[in-house]
Amino acid sequence: MLEEIRVPRLGSGRPRKRPDSGAADKAYSNSPCRDYLRRRSIAHTIPEKSNARAARSRRGRGGGRPPGFDLERYKKRNTVDRAISKLKQSRAVARYDKRSYVFLGTVTAAALVIRLRM
């Protein structure tokens, strides 16, 4: 899942492997995902599914308290998600160029076209 993340440092030193926080949609609202993020001390914003909320309330006090959820952070995640979807409408971006500098140029060109159309 997150084991492949490597963020290089600006100076010397090994790359970072743990993000400061994460955001996901309701599909990742299950216990194993939340437990994994808690074990690695990663703050997360994941909305709770309605059926999980209903099951928790049916159990009463034994159901536990609801997980924390920051609506403003989730709105920002949605904005980023829609921006990526818009970029993927460009055919060249959607096919994922192999070299990073070619991909960066393609994404930059697609972003410029999107911005100029606004």
BAFI-3210 file (N, C-alpha, C; in Angstrom, 3 decimals, decimal comma, padded with zeros to 6 digits):
// residues 118
n [1|2|3|4|5|6|7|8|9|10|11|12|13|14|15|16|17|18|19|20|21|22|23|24|25|26|27|28|29|30|31|32|33|34|35|36|37|38|39|40|41|42|43|44|45|46|47|48|49|50|51|52|53|54|55|56|57|58|59|60|61|62|63|64|65|66|67|68|69|70|71|72|73|74|75|76|77|78|79|80|81|82|83|84|85|86|87|88|89|90|91|92|93|94|95|96|97|98|99|100|101|102|103|104|105|106|107|108|109|110|111|112|113|114|115|116|117|118]
n.u [000,827|001,386|004,060|005,676|006,148|008,421|009,912|012,182|014,743|015,583|018,213|020,982|020,544|018,338|015,424|012,073|009,569|007,116|004,078|002,771|000,009|-003,084|-005,711|-008,792|-011,460|-014,803|-014,496|-012,221|-012,781|-012,678|-011,803|-009,153|-007,665|-007,801|-006,599|-004,013|-003,079|-003,172|-001,305|001,043|001,165|-000,124|-001,995|-005,400|-008,085|-010,980|-014,161|-016,959|-018,760|-022,293|-023,643|-021,873|-021,943|-024,587|-024,520|-022,756|-024,215|-026,353|-025,198|-024,945|-023,460|-021,372|-020,512|-018,605|-016,905|-017,427|-015,157|-012,713|-013,328|-012,554|-014,166|-013,395|-010,793|-011,439|-012,910|-010,891|-009,432|-011,241|-011,255|-008,652|-008,821|-010,738|-009,297|-007,179|-008,641|-009,532|-007,102|-006,445|-008,129|-006,802|-005,268|-002,542|-001,606|-003,101|-002,052|000,344|003,471|006,755|009,205|010,182|010,623|009,354|006,731|006,238|006,385|004,200|002,043|002,257|001,712|-000,936|-002,162|-001,839|-003,456|-005,972|-006,166|-006,144|-008,542|-010,402]
n.v [-001,182|001,657|001,277|001,694|004,375|006,986|009,840|012,091|013,820|017,310|018,037|016,118|012,691|009,946|009,008|010,130|007,986|007,991|009,573|012,810|013,053|011,561|011,177|009,760|008,087|006,784|004,091|003,181|002,992|000,945|-001,171|-002,466|-000,696|001,753|000,941|000,311|002,852|004,151|002,615|003,380|005,995|007,986|010,699|010,771|011,385|010,094|009,454|007,999|005,058|004,838|002,510|001,411|003,318|003,032|000,408|000,714|002,435|000,766|-001,049|000,408|001,636|-000,127|000,017|001,907|005,066|007,498|007,680|010,302|013,097|015,441|017,811|019,990|019,333|017,096|018,220|019,572|017,398|016,351|018,394|018,201|015,631|015,996|017,758|016,139|014,276|015,924|016,534|014,002|013,737|014,619|013,007|012,256|012,512|010,594|008,231|007,831|008,601|007,164|008,305|010,597|013,374|013,803|013,176|015,171|017,459|016,978|016,992|019,625|021,047|020,187|021,235|023,951|024,282|023,675|025,744|028,025|027,729|028,379]
n.w [000,000|001,134|001,176|-001,006|-001,251|-001,608|-000,719|-001,766|000,075|000,397|001,010|002,098|003,110|003,946|002,010|002,790|004,126|005,201|005,000|006,070|006,348|005,206|002,776|001,815|-000,013|000,719|000,164|001,391|004,050|005,843|008,686|008,586|006,905|008,310|010,742|009,869|009,089|011,564|013,031|011,770|012,504|010,942|010,165|009,145|006,819|006,309|005,208|006,954|006,153|005,525|006,289|008,113|010,087|010,912|011,907|014,019|015,659|016,272|017,995|020,230|023,203|023,041|020,483|020,106|019,539|016,910|014,104|013,710|011,549|009,144|007,482|005,877|005,025|003,527|001,462|000,123|-000,812|-002,616|-004,526|-005,564|-006,622|-008,670|-010,284|-011,166|-012,627|-014,678|-015,899|-016,844|-018,971|-021,119|-023,706|-023,908|-021,281|-019,999|-020,963|-019,706|-019,926|-020,190|-019,389|-016,886|-017,341|-019,775|-019,121|-017,192|-018,806|-020,493|-018,682|-017,809|-020,179|-020,637|-018,356|-018,849|-021,130|-020,022|-018,167|-019,846|-021,163|-019,283]
ca.u [000,000|002,205|005,471|006,419|006,353|009,767|009,996|013,573|015,013|016,251|019,649|021,396|019,730|017,491|014,109|010,963|008,711|005,835|003,467|002,230|-001,413|-003,674|-007,147|-009,322|-012,911|-015,482|-014,081|-011,123|-013,264|-012,715|-010,916|-007,742|-007,027|-007,662|-005,612|-002,697|-002,682|-002,927|-000,043|002,156|000,979|-000,465|-003,325|-006,167|-009,435|-011,747|-015,552|-017,493|-019,894|-023,560|-024,004|-020,997|-022,474|-025,813|-024,141|-022,153|-025,275|-027,152|-024,509|-025,024|-022,177|-020,344|-020,118|-017,480|-017,181|-017,163|-013,807|-012,625|-013,475|-012,429|-014,874|-012,630|-009,711|-012,041|-013,261|-009,651|-009,110|-012,152|-010,785|-007,469|-009,305|-011,356|-008,242|-006,470|-009,550|-009,513|-005,820|-006,464|-008,893|-005,805|-004,879|-001,128|-001,434|-003,747|-001,304|001,498|004,776|007,698|010,252|009,573|010,651|008,334|005,456|006,108|006,066|002,845|001,122|002,325|000,986|-002,369|-002,625|-001,928|-004,645|-007,131|-006,202|-006,476|-009,956|-011,266]
ca.v [000,000|002,857|000,916|002,135|005,827|007,479|011,268|012,464|015,008|018,377|017,902|014,716|011,879|008,958|009,556|009,924|006,881|008,116|010,884|013,482|012,744|010,938|011,356|008,737|008,101|005,814|002,720|002,827|003,272|-000,282|-001,231|-002,712|000,524|002,713|000,409|000,459|004,254|004,454|001,978|004,166|007,367|008,848|011,306|010,475|011,911|009,117|009,469|006,710|004,573|004,963|001,231|001,236|004,236|002,415|-000,774|001,211|002,963|-000,373|-001,689|001,282|002,038|-001,082|000,318|002,831|006,420|007,636|008,141|011,727|013,425|016,867|018,075|020,932|018,563|016,216|019,065|019,813|016,150|016,263|019,350|017,602|014,488|016,506|018,333|015,019|013,736|016,853|016,342|012,709|013,830|014,778|011,655|011,993|012,346|009,345|007,023|007,756|008,505|006,407|009,160|011,601|014,720|013,854|013,207|016,493|018,389|016,685|017,479|021,087|021,500|019,935|022,200|025,256|024,259|023,754|027,102|028,992|027,561|028,898]
ca.w [000,000|001,201|001,296|-002,187|-001,230|-001,300|-000,999|-001,545|000,877|-000,351|001,268|002,173|004,006|003,279|001,655|003,714|003,732|005,882|004,759|007,249|006,454|004,027|002,595|000,918|-000,066|001,578|-000,129|002,291|005,385|006,645|009,842|008,286|006,380|009,420|011,685|009,243|009,185|012,979|013,413|011,229|013,003|009,825|010,317|007,949|006,653|005,544|005,691|007,398|005,362|006,250|006,923|009,274|011,103|011,428|012,694|015,259|016,524|016,736|019,114|021,402|023,785|022,622|019,110|020,092|019,074|015,473|013,785|013,415|010,139|008,898|006,235|005,049|004,374|002,533|000,326|-000,621|-001,494|-003,743|-005,519|-006,196|-007,395|-009,890|-011,130|-011,797|-013,641|-015,804|-016,582|-017,521|-020,207|-022,176|-024,094|-023,619|-019,839|-019,599|-021,339|-018,817|-020,563|-019,372|-018,815|-016,007|-017,908|-020,819|-018,418|-016,592|-019,890|-020,955|-017,654|-017,834|-021,374|-020,424|-017,357|-019,516|-021,985|-019,135|-017,589|-020,888|-021,530|-018,198]
c.u [000,878|003,702|006,312|006,724|007,782|009,805|011,422|013,692|015,725|017,767|020,054|020,496|018,840|016,120|013,060|010,080|007,333|005,262|002,946|000,755|-001,894|-005,170|-007,620|-010,841|-013,487|-015,060|-012,986|-011,496|-013,236|-011,647|-009,460|-007,009|-006,784|-006,621|-004,194|-002,198|-002,394|-001,609|001,159|002,083|000,741|-001,874|-004,103|-007,556|-010,176|-013,180|-016,025|-018,673|-021,160|-023,945|-023,120|-021,479|-023,724|-025,485|-023,537|-023,231|-026,181|-026,518|-024,510|-023,644|-021,039|-019,819|-018,935|-017,864|-016,847|-015,732|-013,820|-012,711|-013,459|-013,007|-014,079|-011,478|-010,270|-012,452|-012,025|-009,243|-009,973|-011,715|-009,585|-007,886|-009,926|-010,321|-007,472|-007,339|-009,563|-008,222|-005,805|-007,295|-007,975|-005,241|-003,445|-000,881|-001,986|-002,918|-000,001|002,813|005,779|008,750|009,620|009,562|009,629|006,950|005,211|005,746|004,645|001,806|001,092|001,545|-000,524|-002,930|-002,761|-003,172|-005,915|-007,283|-006,615|-007,936|-010,896|-011,654]
c.v [001,255|002,549|001,442|003,622|006,139|008,948|011,703|013,733|016,044|018,302|016,444|013,981|010,932|009,550|009,265|008,812|006,973|009,502|011,486|013,134|012,120|011,196|010,325|008,835|006,951|004,375|002,248|003,055|002,052|-000,271|-001,511|-001,473|001,527|002,238|000,565|001,894|004,654|003,859|002,786|005,632|008,359|009,380|011,065|011,105|010,963|009,154|008,060|006,319|004,627|003,649|000,954|002,118|003,631|001,214|-000,346|001,722|001,844|-001,040|-000,832|001,683|001,123|-000,821|001,262|004,198|006,537|008,101|009,627|011,978|014,935|017,179|019,012|020,231|017,679|016,998|019,349|018,567|015,999|017,204|018,796|016,444|014,938|017,114|017,232|014,398|014,615|016,711|015,040|012,707|014,074|013,392|011,303|011,784|010,995|008,117|006,873|007,520|007,858|007,280|010,308|012,991|014,874|013,955|014,582|017,539|018,214|017,216|019,007|021,648|021,317|020,924|023,587|025,334|024,386|025,170|028,145|028,896|028,140|030,329]
c.w [000,000|001,259|000,134|-002,178|-000,824|-001,694|-000,715|-000,721|000,016|-000,186|001,234|003,156|003,242|002,989|002,722|003,200|004,367|005,621|006,063|007,453|005,151|003,980|001,580|000,903|000,769|001,333|000,825|003,751|006,306|007,748|009,482|007,753|007,495|010,429|011,159|009,377|010,629|013,452|012,955|011,627|011,872|010,057|009,030|008,003|005,719|006,070|006,044|006,517|006,196|006,931|008,139|010,422|011,743|012,314|014,030|016,202|017,046|017,944|020,370|021,895|023,353|021,216|019,003|019,569|017,592|015,212|013,444|011,915|009,980|007,520|005,317|004,324|003,273|001,289|-000,530|-001,398|-002,738|-004,861|-006,280|-007,094|-008,717|-010,834|-011,861|-012,884|-014,882|-016,601|-017,384|-018,790|-021,399|-022,477|-023,708|-022,131|-019,407|-019,957|-020,562|-019,561|-019,619|-018,701|-018,049|-016,631|-019,036|-020,178|-017,807|-017,648|-020,392|-019,968|-017,648|-019,025|-021,194|-019,409|-017,971|-020,401|-021,132|-018,580|-018,625|-021,317|-020,489|-018,427]
res [m|l|e|e|i|r|v|p|r|l|g|s|g|r|p|r|k|r|p|d|s|g|a|a|d|k|a|y|s|n|s|p|c|r|d|y|l|r|r|r|s|i|a|h|t|i|p|e|k|s|n|a|r|a|a|r|s|r|r|g|r|g|g|g|r|p|p|g|f|d|l|e|r|y|k|k|r|n|t|v|d|r|a|i|s|k|l|k|q|s|r|a|v|a|r|y|d|k|r|s|y|v|f|l|g|t|v|t|a|a|a|l|v|i|r|l|r|m]
***
